[in-house]
Amino acid sequence: MIEIKVRHSAGEFLKTMILEERGLTQKWLAQEIGCAERKISEICNNKRGMSAKFALDLERVFGISAELWVTMQAKWELKNARDLAA
């Protein structure tokens, strides 16, 4: 089986590679999307998964495809499940 390295969850990627790199805050993103800041925080800190709806919101705000976000999230969740099963 080919192993694909998963470095970040979608939330970690959002937090470090998008928000921090661009000097944006979670509060700003919550306002742009129209959701609670707590939701953004929970996603960025892996306390909540990223839904397809949220991925579409990110696509609208940042122009990064929803497919990328949901694929990244799914790969990260699958890696964690495999780690727990091992």
C-alpha positions as CSV (number, residue, x, y, z in Angstrom):
1,M,0.0,0.0,0.0
2,I,1.2,3.5,-0.8
3,E,1.4,5.7,2.2
4,I,0.4,9.4,1.9
5,K,2.0,11.7,4.5
6,V,-0.6,13.9,6.2
7,R,1.1,16.9,7.8
8,H,-1.9,19.0,8.9
9,S,-5.6,18.8,9.5
10,A,-7.6,21.2,7.4
11,G,-8.1,23.3,10.6
12,E,-4.4,23.4,11.3
13,F,-3.7,24.4,7.7
14,L,-6.3,27.1,7.9
15,K,-4.8,28.5,11.2
16,T,-1.1,28.4,10.3
17,M,-0.9,28.6,6.5
18,I,-3.8,30.9,5.8
19,L,-4.8,33.1,8.8
20,E,-1.4,33.5,10.4
21,E,0.6,33.9,7.1
22,R,-1.8,36.6,6.0
23,G,-2.0,38.3,9.3
24,L,-5.8,37.6,9.7
25,T,-7.7,36.7,12.8
26,Q,-10.2,34.1,13.6
27,K,-12.6,36.9,14.6
28,W,-12.2,38.4,11.1
29,L,-12.9,35.0,9.4
30,A,-16.0,34.4,11.6
31,Q,-17.4,37.8,10.6
32,E,-16.6,37.1,6.9
33,I,-18.4,33.7,7.0
34,G,-21.1,34.8,9.4
35,C,-20.5,32.2,12.2
36,A,-19.4,32.2,15.8
37,E,-15.7,32.8,16.5
38,R,-15.8,29.7,18.7
39,K,-16.6,27.6,15.6
40,I,-13.4,28.9,13.9
41,S,-11.4,28.3,17.0
42,E,-12.6,24.7,17.4
43,I,-11.9,23.9,13.8
44,C,-8.4,25.5,14.0
45,N,-7.6,23.5,17.2
46,N,-8.9,20.2,16.0
47,K,-11.8,20.1,18.4
48,R,-14.3,20.1,15.5
49,G,-14.1,18.7,12.0
50,M,-14.5,20.8,8.9
51,S,-17.8,20.3,7.2
52,A,-18.4,20.5,3.4
53,K,-20.5,23.6,4.0
54,F,-17.7,25.3,5.9
55,A,-15.3,24.3,3.1
56,L,-17.6,26.1,0.7
57,D,-17.5,29.2,2.9
58,L,-13.7,29.1,2.8
59,E,-13.7,28.7,-0.9
60,R,-15.8,31.8,-1.2
61,V,-13.6,33.8,1.2
62,F,-10.1,32.6,0.1
63,G,-10.7,31.2,-3.4
64,I,-9.2,27.8,-2.3
65,S,-11.3,25.0,-3.6
66,A,-13.8,23.3,-1.2
67,E,-12.5,20.0,-2.6
68,L,-9.0,20.7,-1.2
69,W,-10.4,21.5,2.2
70,V,-12.6,18.4,2.5
71,T,-9.9,16.1,1.0
72,M,-7.4,17.4,3.5
73,Q,-9.9,16.9,6.4
74,A,-10.8,13.4,5.2
75,K,-7.2,12.3,4.9
76,W,-6.4,13.6,8.3
77,E,-9.4,11.8,9.9
78,L,-8.5,8.6,8.1
79,K,-4.9,8.8,9.3
80,N,-6.0,9.2,12.9
81,A,-8.4,6.3,12.6
82,R,-5.6,4.1,11.2
83,D,-3.3,5.2,14.0
84,L,-6.0,4.3,16.6
85,A,-6.6,0.9,15.0
86,A,-2.9,0.0,14.9
